[in-house]
């Protein structure tokens, strides 16, 4: 029995990828089967819920209970798929044969989400379901529209504004395609190749292993899709290397956590959230990537400079070149990992292809190259393992997408989204837009704690983004604002899950790692405010406005990095210099707000910032010279 249940679990997981890829590549159309999106979603979600229930059993000895629940869930979601076309034109009302399977399907989806995605997101969705059913009993202004329970259930269960809606479509196509690509790259050895290539290029430099972590995590993290997955993929290599080269454990863990979390904001893939932003704003994917490019670069530049400063302060040299892989040798055999990424970028940006199809083209390219040139992944056993692994990666994403559909459905049908937007807008009108942005940032961090990336963005975009836009912030700036602060929950105590996972790998104190991670990511806490007031930072403005915005923000970021890590003189001088640099960073970085986006005074502010930065670096450099001399004498 146990073997049969394990086989059934693998079949469910494999079916997720097969169904998703089949829809992306339009297989039903080619075989003469006419399906609409909601019918396909019912099948995909059915096997996903069944797989999640069986993958995470209540008790290993009684997995048959989970299997039976999975069969029931699959049947209920298939019932929606089979009857969807008829229900669209059915005027008989909400009969029991419709809403009873809907109730069962929703309850089992929620339980599968609890098992696969965790308790925080599940509790939030249950609260919203309760609000949808009983919110009419609450006082104004949060009172909900009163709905019959069958009508509410059917809206969530079988309406494209509910579960089988936009979020599930995006996750089942765009996200699934990139999960398949990421899984193939992991299995084929691409992770090791990119880490080794980063080692070959930067391992010998001052603080080399930490810089390798930054480069490797930024490259792989954008495709991997989760900060935790990125840490577990690259951190198991880079954290021991950093510790071996002399980095303290909490520094090594914090650097890896911040670098891996940054992969979610780094184009071109941005952990698949870029596609959701594009869909929500009805913009092209390329526009989202362009908007996110400069903030991501500033994030990594600031991190890179701080890491170099830490290495300089502690006298941490790089790895001896004789112990590093040779870049030429790596490229001779590893170019097969670069070509699929070039194909992906060319199809996305050069030809404007559908992102999901572009990702599948990259998958096909890598598979063919590996099969022909490297003679890898050609056995059915390896293919099956890859497909099952991809399905396992998709489980929490599918459950979250289903929960997000419930969130959106409840917000729409009860009017809660509109009510919250009005309330936040009133706060902004009374206290000012800055106070509202601070409140929004805090809410984003709190709501984001413990939730996966995709769920964070979906929930926050529905609840908070409309209110920010009402206050005059550009829609792209508003959505990137909440996305950034949602992701910062991975680094912000008390949850700080990315920092805690990295700390576990490094054997360091969790709280010390978390606070060091916050210092390293300081610029990420400030940049979103800047682009809300001046969207030129996200490439929305004239050329001169963009130049001033990017230039002053870069100088400000470097001053923050200087103030955070370079200064280690005396307590009083450290505090004075740190406050001076931080104040100067705010003044210079925000000069386009104070003087106007196209004012020539921005250039003068940037030059003043550079001068202050050079003076501070000279003082810190002299101190570092004395520290080196002292270390040499002690030797």
Rosetta blueprint (number, residue, H / E / L):
1 X L
2 X H
3 X H
4 X H
5 X H
6 X H
7 X H
8 X H
9 X H
10 X H
11 X H
12 X H
13 X H
14 X H
15 X H
16 X H
17 X H
18 X H
19 X H
20 X H
21 X H
22 X H
23 X H
24 X H
25 X L
26 X L
27 X H
28 X H
29 X H
30 X H
31 X L
32 X L
33 X L
34 X L
35 X L
36 X L
37 X H
38 X H
39 X H
40 X H
41 X H
42 X H
43 X H
44 X H
45 X H
46 X H
47 X H
48 X H
49 X H
50 X H
51 X H
52 X H
53 X H
54 X H
55 X H
56 X L
57 X L
58 X L
59 X L
60 X H
61 X H
62 X H
63 X H
64 X H
65 X H
66 X H
67 X H
68 X H
69 X H
70 X H
71 X H
72 X H
73 X H
74 X H
75 X H
76 X H
77 X H
78 X H
79 X H
80 X H
81 X H
82 X H
83 X H
84 X H
85 X H
86 X H
87 X H
88 X H
89 X H
90 X L
91 X L
92 X L
93 X L
94 X L
95 X L
96 X H
97 X H
98 X H
99 X H
100 X H
101 X H
102 X H
103 X H
104 X H
105 X H
106 X H
107 X H
108 X H
109 X H
110 X H
111 X H
112 X H
113 X H
114 X H
115 X H
116 X H
117 X H
118 X L
119 X H
120 X H
121 X H
122 X H
123 X H
124 X H
125 X H
126 X H
127 X H
128 X H
129 X H
130 X H
131 X H
132 X H
133 X H
134 X H
135 X H
136 X H
137 X H
138 X L
139 X L
140 X L
141 X L
142 X L
143 X L
144 X L
145 X L
146 X L
147 X L
148 X L
149 X H
150 X H
151 X H
152 X H
153 X H
154 X H
155 X H
156 X H
157 X H
158 X H
159 X L
160 X L
161 X L
162 X L
163 X L
164 X L
165 X L
166 X H
167 X H
168 X H
169 X H
170 X H
171 X H
172 X H
173 X H
174 X H
175 X H
176 X H
177 X H
178 X H
179 X H
180 X H
181 X H
182 X H
183 X H
184 X H
185 X H
186 X H
187 X H
188 X H
189 X L
190 X H
191 X H
192 X H
193 X H
194 X H
195 X H
196 X H
197 X H
198 X H
199 X H
200 X H
201 X H
202 X H
203 X L
204 X L
205 X L
206 X L
207 X L
208 X H
209 X H
210 X H
211 X H
212 X H
213 X H
214 X H
215 X H
216 X H
217 X H
218 X H
219 X H
220 X H
221 X H
222 X H
223 X H
224 X H
225 X L
226 X L
227 X H
228 X H
229 X H
230 X H
231 X H
232 X H
233 X H
234 X H
235 X H
236 X H
237 X H
238 X H
239 X H
240 X H
241 X H
242 X H
243 X H
244 X H
245 X H
246 X L
247 X L
248 X L
249 X H
250 X H
251 X H
252 X H
253 X H
254 X H
255 X H
256 X H
257 X H
258 X H
259 X H
260 X H
261 X H
262 X H
263 X L
264 X L
265 X L
266 X L
267 X L
268 X L
269 X L
270 X H
271 X H
272 X H
273 X H
274 X H
275 X H
276 X H
277 X H
278 X H
279 X H
280 X H
281 X H
282 X L
283 X L
284 X L
285 X H
286 X H
287 X H
288 X H
289 X H
290 X H
291 X H
292 X H
293 X H
294 X H
295 X H
296 X H
297 X H
298 X H
299 X H
300 X H
301 X H
302 X H
303 X H
304 X H
305 X H
306 X H
307 X H
308 X H
309 X H
310 X H
311 X H
312 X H
313 X H
314 X H
315 X L
316 X L
317 X L
318 X L
319 X L
320 X L
321 X H
322 X H
323 X H
324 X L
325 X L
326 X L
327 X H
328 X H
329 X H
330 X H
331 X H
332 X H
333 X H
334 X H
335 X H
336 X H
337 X H
338 X H
339 X H
340 X H
341 X H
342 X H
343 X H
344 X H
345 X H
346 X H
347 X H
348 X H
349 X H
350 X H
351 X L
352 X L
353 X L
354 X L
355 X H
356 X H
357 X H
358 X H
359 X H
360 X H
361 X H
362 X H
363 X H
364 X H
365 X H
366 X H
367 X H
368 X H
369 X H
370 X H
371 X H
372 X H
373 X H
374 X H
375 X L
376 X L
377 X L
378 X L
379 X L
380 X H
381 X H
382 X H
383 X H
384 X H
385 X H
386 X H
387 X H
388 X H
389 X H
390 X H
391 X H
392 X H
393 X H
394 X H
395 X H
396 X H
397 X H
398 X H
399 X H
400 X H
401 X H
402 X H
403 X H
404 X H
405 X H
406 X H
407 X H
408 X H
409 X H
410 X H
411 X H
412 X H
413 X H
414 X H
415 X L
416 X H
417 X H
418 X H
419 X H
420 X H
421 X H
422 X H
423 X H
424 X H
425 X H
426 X H
427 X H
428 X H
429 X H
430 X H
431 X H
432 X L
433 X H
434 X H
435 X H
436 X H
437 X H
438 X H
439 X H
440 X H
441 X H
442 X H
443 X H
444 X H
445 X H
446 X H
447 X H
448 X H
449 X L
450 X L
451 X L
452 X L
453 X H
454 X H
455 X H
456 X H
457 X H
458 X H
459 X H
460 X H
461 X H
462 X H
463 X H
464 X L
465 X H
466 X H
467 X H
468 X H
469 X H
470 X H
471 X L
472 X L
473 X L
474 X L
475 X H
476 X H
477 X H
478 X H
479 X H
480 X H
481 X H
482 X H
483 X H
484 X H
485 X H
486 X H
487 X H
488 X H
489 X H
490 X H
491 X L
492 X L
493 X L
494 X L
495 X L
496 X L
497 X H
498 X H
499 X H
500 X H
501 X H
502 X H
503 X H
504 X H
505 X H
506 X H
507 X L
508 X L
509 X L
510 X H
511 X H
512 X H
513 X H
514 X H
515 X H
516 X H
517 X H
518 X H
519 X H
520 X H
521 X L
522 X H
523 X H
524 X H
525 X H
526 X H
527 X H
528 X H
529 X H
530 X H
531 X H
532 X H
533 X H
534 X L
535 X H
536 X H
537 X H
538 X H
539 X L
540 X L
541 X L
542 X L
543 X H
544 X H
545 X H
546 X H
547 X H
548 X H
549 X H
550 X H
551 X H
552 X H
553 X H
554 X H
555 X H
556 X H
557 X H
558 X H
559 X H
560 X H
561 X H
562 X H
563 X H
564 X H
565 X H
566 X H
567 X L
568 X L
569 X L
570 X L
571 X H
572 X H
573 X H
574 X H
575 X H
576 X H
577 X H
578 X H
579 X H
580 X H
581 X H
582 X H
583 X H
584 X H
585 X H
586 X H
587 X H
588 X H
589 X H
590 X L
591 X H
592 X H
593 X H
594 X H
595 X L
596 X L
597 X L
598 X L
599 X L
600 X L
601 X H
602 X H
603 X H
604 X H
605 X H
606 X H
607 X H
608 X H
609 X H
610 X H
611 X H
612 X H
613 X H
614 X H
615 X H
616 X H
617 X H
618 X H
619 X H
620 X H
621 X H
622 X H
623 X H
624 X H
625 X H
626 X H
627 X H
628 X H
629 X H
630 X H
631 X H
632 X H
633 X H
634 X H
635 X L
